[in-house]
């Protein structure tokens, strides 16, 4: 199974099941392995496929379902469900949420 992650216009194909993703301090880590370093500015993340969890400094767009939680420094947009919590510095938009939502801006569910 192949998934992909795009950050600031750079796309990487990820083989196997989606694991935890972290984008902090300019470093992208997938399943504990660093796949990209040296990113700067507001790093915008787009993930295509099912995802375990996401922790990032900037905005996140997930085209799929998140089986755990999302922590985004800016906005979080999910086309599917989030089975855990969503914490975003700005807006949140998703289908169903299994946990709680904390947002600094607007919230749209459903």
N, C-alpha and C positions, 0 to 999 in steps of 0.2 A: 504494500500500500504506500502511495506517495502523497505527501502533503507539501505545501509550500509556504514560505514566509517571505514577505516583502517588507523591507524597511528602507525608507527614504528612496524608493524607486529601485532598490537592488533586490532581485528575487533569488531565493535559494530553495532548491528541492530538498525535502527531508524524507529519507527512506524510513520505513517502519512505522510503528505507532507513535502518535504524538505524545510527547512527554511535557514536563514543566518547561516553560519558556520564561527567561528573565532578560530584560533589556534595561540595564542600569549603568550609569556612568560611562556611556558610550560602548558598552560591551554586550554582545548578544550571546546568551547561553541557552542551549537546547539540551535537555536531559543531562545536565551537568557538564556538557562539553562546550567550550567557547568556540563559536563559529565565525564571529566577526568582532573586531576591536576598532577603536578609533573613531566611532561615530560622534558627531557633535550636533548641537542645536536641538530643536524639538524633533525627536526621532518618532516618526509615525509608523506603526506596525500594522500590517495586514496579514492575517493567517487564513489559509484556505484548507479546511478539513477539520475533523474533530480534534479537540485539544484538552489536555489534562488541566493545566492552570497557566495563568499569565500574570507576570509582575513587571510593570514597565514605568519608566519616567514620564512618557508622553502619551499620545493618543493610541488607541487600539481598535482595529476593526477585525472581527472574527467572522468568517463565513463558515459556520458550522456550530456544533454544540460544545460547551465547556463542561467537563465532568466534575470540576472542582470550582475554584474561585478566580476572580479577576481583581487585580489591584492596578489601576491606571492613574498616572499623575495628571492626565488631562481627561479626555472623554473616552467612553467605552461603548462601542456599537457591536452587537452580536445578532446575526441573522437567525440563530437558533436559540436554544434554551441554555441557561446557566444553572447547574445543579447546586452550586454553592453560593457564596456571597459575591456581591459586586461593590467595589469601593472605587470611586472616580473623583478626581479633583474638579471635574466639570460635569457634563451631562452623561446620562446612561440611557441606552436604547437597546431593548432585547425582547425576546418572546416571554418565556416563563423564567422565574427565578426561584430556586429551591431554598435559598437563604435570605439574608437581609440585603438591602441596598443603602449605600451611603453615597450621596452625590453633592457636589458643590453647586450644581446647576439643575437643569430639568431632568425629569425621569419619565421615560415612556416604556411601558410594559405591555406586550400583546400585539 
